[in-house]
């Protein structure tokens, strides 16, 4: 054992060579050629000079001194928990050590997989680790994110998002292709991570040779230890003095305090970048606009103020300026990163010396009684506040400005971040759990169990199904909210015909679970097979999925962030008042999902302001100042009188026709630019659609030839949409565009960029794709329907 592991006094980079790379086979020429070169055991090639340069950087990481104790624990235990701060190096180094372990046993039990919550970090870590291991990305090291697979059958180490590993369990329940599974960023508490934590308990019992590594922040360690029992724990201690300044009086006017702090830091002349944690994306847009405007008037002798907006839940790159960028800049540049909750894991720069934290966040909380998300502003948790402090961990003298008091932190902040499972719609998760039950896995012991209260009045076979899911989820009987979420999730699946009378997955349900989409959209695709409009429905599904799945290529080149154009500033402004039942309700419409360009003071905006004050789906580009009228003219050419779903088909078909007739990618990009369309988003939609089509062919569903444009096809598309979204119907009750949703009696308006809003048409009945309870209450992606359908 000691001989395999080496000892702390031995070479710090002891590796394990497989027999296939042993040169004792008599190949004298190879021996002579390589006798003075150290070979990489993963590809058999000599190490490059860059490998040794990066090796020195790796040895300086706080996690490095724990390598040998980790390898000892890994050999002797099935589960190892690693506790470390945000910048200790556990996400990049531990997977490499696990790859060495798998190599030492000749991959008898499979390779290594490491999960990430954010797809940006999965891609960036794969690129970084491939560089450190001196191997090719996509071969020995790869990544898997939604609708993008950069791996081969020979990939040794793969990074993936947690939801992709969860989906893999449907076809490979016991994950037999992996010998080591690493769950990273457990403290994020995403639904997929919590599900994996529970299911892997059973998998570990069925596969004694499987190893599970859990990376987490220190705050969750006590909960993890009690959850998994007496398992080895490695604590990576890495502390630098950080000065914490509490500004209790700044909380009431936090926005003004943030701007004042930014300029005070810059005027002080102290070197270092600034990270600002705001409550929501709307605040990011507003702060970006103001800092860009006022920053241009600062003293140029202090250097340039570069503002970088970083959106955790949208397409964005990681903040990690390159050394080459620093060298090219002749004057000093101070970067101000504006981000929101969950943006902590996207900050990779060691140049951050100042962090400003407002202590608040805006979260989406699913309300099962009205089947819609609500936007709730609430204090962050104490663990989140500590992680933000850890961003300064590599700085010898960092400063954290908290725009709240110590009393607020101790009394109003919860100790831990709430699990997403306690706040989100559980329909997709329940569908997955029912599918996994077919695969033979038993109960899922969640770390935060979904709670249960006495039964409400629901149909008999849904009650039977609920009891079965309660066994799967190992639920308790205490909380009405979580019970209601489970009940609504089961009812939704029942209404979608995903369950049979015994509460098991029906044939429809099994097929629906094959699609990486919301159950409603999956059901619409299945219905389109019956109505001979599969081609059109796949296009609609791909275009609707772009908003959540687009990954900018900027993630591959994070240094591009340093050169964001000034005109990319956007923020959400105030909307007009609306009236319901003759009672005026002043609403400050802060739309998180639809930021807008600001071409000047609000008083100077023309009549187009309502049409441009919110961003449309990602297929539309951000608008430069003054381009609103030209953009609207271009977009009108794509509008379809039957609704937004049909408009999305028009846009995709126009893009596809251009791509087929163009001689180069540059021509396609120019066409998108001229029509104010997002070329990256449309390419992503093309990839998503191709994968959905592959699923259709794999499970041998009928596929009719496209017939878009005919009356019969239009009617069939509406019928297919209604099959999945029959619970998302709204009716105009007063003829002025105030829509009452039939399922939960909420009132909303059409989004300003809806084709009906542009055409000034108010259909009586609409089917909509998305709705959130917020200050604006917009329904998005709507198409007209009739009760006769």
Secondary structure, 3 states (H helix, E strand, C coil): CHHHHCCCCCCCCCCCCCHHHCCCCCCHHHHHHHCCCCECCCCCCECCHHHHHHHHHHHCCHHHHHHHHHHHHHHHCCEEEEEECCCCCHHHHHHHHHHHHHHHCCCCCCEEEEEECCHHHHHHHHHHHHHHHCCCECCCEEEEECCEEECCCCCCEEEEEHHHHHHHHHHCCCCCCEEEEEECCHHHCCHHHHHHHHHHHHHHHHCCCCEEEEEECHHHHHHHHHHHCCCEEEEECCCCCEEEEECHHHCCCHHHHHHHHHHHHHHHCCCCEEEEECCCHHHHHHHHHHHHHHHCCCCHHHCEEEEEECCCCCCCCCECCCHHHHHHCCCCEEEEEEECCCCHHHECCCCEEEEEECCEEEEEEEECCCCEEEEEEEECCHHHHHHHHHCCCCCCCEEEEECCCHHHHHHCCCCCCCCHHHCCCCHHHHHHHHHHHHHCCCCCCCCCCCCCCCCCCCCHHHHHHHHHHHHHHCCCCCCHHHHHHHHHHHHHHHHCCCECCCCCECHHHHHHCCCCCCHHHHHHHHHHHHCCCHHHHHHHHHHHHHHHHCCCHHHHCHHHHHHCCHHHCCECCCCCCEEECCEEECCCCCCCCCCECCCCCHHHCCCCHHHHCCCCCCCECCCCCCCHHHHHHHHHCCCCCCEHHHHHHHHHHHHHHHHHHCCCHHHHHHHHHHCCECHHHHHHHHHHHHHHHHHHHHCCCCCCCCCCCCHHHHHHHHHHHHHHHCCCEEEECCCCCCEEECCCCCEEEECCCCHHHHCCCCCCEEEEEEEEECCCCEEEEEEECCCCC
